[in-house]
Amino acid sequence: MKRPIPVALVALVALVALVALVALTAACVSNQSPPPGRTPKAAASVNVELALEYMRLGKLTIARGFIERALKEDPENAQVQATAGLVFERLDDLVAAEHAFSVAARLGKKDPSVQNSYAGFLCRTHKAAEGEKLFLKVAQDPSYTTPEVALLNAGVCVHSDGNNIAAERYFRQALAVHPNMPEALLQLGNLLFERDESAEALTLVQRFLSLNAPTPEILWLGLRVERKLGDETSAGSYADRLVKQFPDSEQSRMLQSGLVR
């Protein structure tokens, strides 16, 4: 059975840090051409940052305007094309997104971060086999300093396509590289819970919480695992923490609506 790809993991393939708008917005909004003294490449970099910031704020039409400007200013830049892919994807313009990501992959064929981004798009558009292959290529690239991220993404990709065996293998490989990786612990824990291996899933929840700050996702998993194991007292403890620490989370709302499964 195919599963939706967790929203949190989409962020793993973002290419450029989001920045505050500050005084840059007025300068960039008012003119189609770069300000005096600024090269088209530098202007494109600013417009990429602004596109990402507006995308983060949910103002997608404005984001599109900035990224289209950046594409005109520096079309041969893989980072610009990959960011365009992210913006167009959020706008559900998958034809434009596919074009931008494929151009980015061609221009940045030696840049593992660009390839990682394209692999994520392939997975999110139901091309799991292609995405998995590209994630593994990225993970094996000696210039890529975080292979565990590509392995985790490969696991999420094949898990969304129903391949639990391969997903477990990739999650465990990610943890072999980075034993305390929070998202890998969570993803493997969820997979084991789905497979009724609750005792090991609980071990992963406890390991996560001993090393990292709690998240609503891990508390939700801990709650469900403890209920499946028949420990209502411990389940109640997770429930209390979830409601008190993350009252506005989706998991807290599900708990209060009785949607615990």
C-alpha positions in Angstrom: 0.0 0.0 0.0 1.4 3.4 -1.0 1.7 6.0 1.8 1.9 9.8 1.6 5.4 11.1 2.1 5.8 12.9 5.5 5.7 16.7 5.0 8.6 17.1 7.3 10.9 15.3 5.0 10.1 17.5 2.1 12.3 20.1 3.9 15.2 17.8 3.8 15.7 18.5 0.1 15.5 22.3 0.3 18.7 23.8 -1.2 19.0 27.3 0.2 18.5 28.6 3.7 15.4 30.8 4.2 16.3 34.4 5.0 14.6 37.4 6.6 13.1 39.9 4.2 14.4 43.0 5.9 15.2 45.9 3.6 15.8 43.6 0.6 12.1 43.3 -0.3 11.5 46.9 -1.3 14.6 47.0 -3.5 13.7 43.8 -5.3 10.0 44.4 -5.7 10.3 47.8 -7.3 12.5 46.9 -10.2 12.7 44.1 -12.8 16.4 44.8 -13.3 19.2 44.5 -10.7 20.0 47.6 -8.6 23.0 49.6 -9.8 26.3 47.7 -9.2 24.6 44.4 -8.6 25.3 41.7 -11.2 22.4 39.5 -12.6 23.9 36.5 -10.7 23.8 38.4 -7.4 20.3 39.7 -8.0 19.2 36.1 -8.8 20.6 35.0 -5.5 18.6 37.6 -3.6 15.4 36.7 -5.6 15.9 33.0 -4.8 16.0 33.8 -1.1 12.9 36.0 -1.3 11.1 33.3 -3.3 11.8 30.8 -0.6 10.8 33.1 2.2 7.5 34.0 0.5 7.0 30.2 -0.1 7.5 29.6 3.6 4.9 32.2 4.4 2.4 30.6 2.0 2.4 33.6 -0.4 3.0 31.4 -3.5 2.0 33.9 -6.2 4.6 36.4 -4.9 7.1 33.6 -4.6 6.6 32.7 -8.2 7.2 36.2 -9.3 10.6 36.3 -7.5 11.7 32.9 -8.8 10.7 33.7 -12.4 12.8 36.9 -12.1 15.8 34.8 -10.8 15.4 32.4 -13.7 15.7 35.3 -16.2 18.7 36.6 -14.3 20.7 33.4 -13.9 19.1 30.5 -15.9 22.3 28.4 -16.0 22.5 28.2 -12.2 21.5 24.8 -10.8 20.4 26.2 -7.4 18.1 28.7 -9.1 16.5 26.0 -11.2 16.1 23.6 -8.3 14.5 26.3 -6.2 12.2 27.0 -9.1 11.2 23.4 -9.0 10.3 23.6 -5.3 8.2 26.8 -5.9 6.4 25.4 -9.0 5.7 22.1 -7.2 4.1 24.0 -4.3 2.0 25.7 -6.9 0.9 22.3 -8.3 2.5 23.2 -11.6 4.1 19.9 -12.0 5.0 20.3 -15.6 7.1 23.4 -14.8 8.5 21.8 -11.7 9.6 18.7 -13.6 11.3 20.9 -16.2 13.1 23.0 -13.6 14.2 20.0 -11.6 15.5 18.2 -14.7 17.4 21.3 -15.8 18.8 21.6 -12.3 19.9 18.0 -12.3 21.7 18.5 -15.7 23.4 21.7 -14.7 24.3 20.3 -11.2 25.2 16.8 -12.2 28.2 17.0 -9.9 26.3 18.7 -7.0 24.9 16.0 -4.7 22.5 18.5 -3.0 20.9 19.3 -6.3 20.6 15.6 -7.2 19.1 14.9 -3.7 16.5 17.6 -4.4 15.6 16.1 -7.8 15.4 12.6 -6.2 12.9 14.0 -3.7 10.8 15.4 -6.4 10.8 12.0 -8.2 9.6 10.3 -5.1 6.9 12.8 -4.4 5.6 12.4 -8.0 5.3 8.6 -7.7 8.6 7.7 -9.4 10.0 5.8 -6.5 12.3 3.5 -8.4 14.0 6.5 -10.1 14.1 8.5 -6.8 15.6 5.6 -4.9 18.3 5.0 -7.4 19.3 8.7 -7.4 19.3 8.9 -3.6 21.7 5.9 -3.4 23.9 7.6 -5.9 24.0 10.7 -3.7 24.7 8.7 -0.6 27.7 7.1 -2.3 29.1 10.4 -3.4 32.3 11.0 -1.3 31.7 14.8 -1.6 28.3 14.5 0.1 29.0 15.0 3.8 25.6 13.8 5.1 25.0 10.4 3.4 22.6 9.5 6.2 20.2 12.1 4.9 20.1 10.6 1.4 19.7 7.1 3.0 16.8 8.3 5.1 15.2 9.9 2.1 15.6 6.7 0.1 13.8 4.9 3.0 11.0 7.3 3.0 10.7 7.1 -0.7 10.4 3.3 -0.9 8.2 3.2 2.2 5.7 5.5 0.6 5.7 3.0 -2.3 4.9 0.1 0.0 8.4 -1.4 0.1 8.8 -1.9 3.8 11.8 -4.3 3.6 13.9 -1.8 1.6 12.7 1.0 3.8 13.9 -0.7 7.0 17.2 -1.4 5.4 17.8 2.2 4.5 16.6 3.5 7.9 19.0 1.2 9.6 21.8 2.2 7.3 21.2 5.8 8.1 21.4 5.0 11.8 24.6 3.1 11.2 26.1 6.4 9.9 24.4 8.6 12.4 23.1 6.5 15.4 21.3 9.5 17.0 19.6 10.8 13.9 16.1 11.8 15.2 14.2 11.4 11.9 15.6 8.0 11.2 14.7 6.8 14.7 11.2 8.1 14.2 10.7 6.6 10.7 12.1 3.2 11.8 9.9 3.2 14.9 6.8 4.0 12.9 7.6 1.2 10.4 8.1 -1.3 13.2 4.9 -0.2 14.9 3.0 -0.8 11.6 4.5 -4.3 11.5 3.4 -5.0 15.1 7.0 -5.1 16.4 6.0 -2.8 19.3 8.7 -3.8 21.7 11.5 -2.7 19.4 9.5 0.4 18.4 9.3 1.4 22.0 13.1 1.0 22.4 13.5 3.4 19.5 11.1 5.9 21.1 13.0 5.8 24.4 16.3 6.1 22.6 15.0 9.2 20.7 13.8 10.9 23.9 17.0 10.1 25.7 19.0 12.0 23.0 16.7 14.6 21.6 14.0 17.1 22.7 10.5 15.6 22.3 8.4 16.2 19.2 4.7 15.6 18.8 5.5 12.8 16.3 7.6 10.8 18.7 5.2 11.3 21.6 2.3 10.2 19.4 4.3 7.1 18.4 5.1 6.4 22.1 1.5 6.7 23.1 0.3 4.2 20.4 3.1 1.8 21.1 2.4 1.7 24.8 -1.3 1.2 24.2 -0.6 -1.7 21.8 1.7 -3.2 24.5 -1.1 -2.8 27.1 0.5 -0.3 29.3 -2.2 2.3 29.7 -0.3 4.1 32.5 2.7 4.8 30.3 0.4 5.6 27.4 -1.3 8.2 29.5 2.0 9.7 30.4 2.8 10.2 26.7 -0.7 11.6 26.1 -0.2 14.2 28.9 3.1 15.3 27.5 1.7 15.6 24.1 -1.3 17.8 25.1 0.8 19.9 27.5 3.8 20.5 25.4 2.2 20.5 21.9 -1.4 21.6 22.4 -1.7 23.0 18.8 -0.2 20.0 17.1 -2.1 17.7 14.7 -1.3 14.8 17.0 -2.8 16.6 20.0 -5.9 17.3 18.0 -6.2 13.7 17.0 -5.8 12.5 20.6 -8.5 14.9 21.8 -10.8 13.7 19.0 -10.3 10.1 20.0 -8.4 9.2 16.8 -5.7 7.0 18.4 -4.9 3.9 16.4 
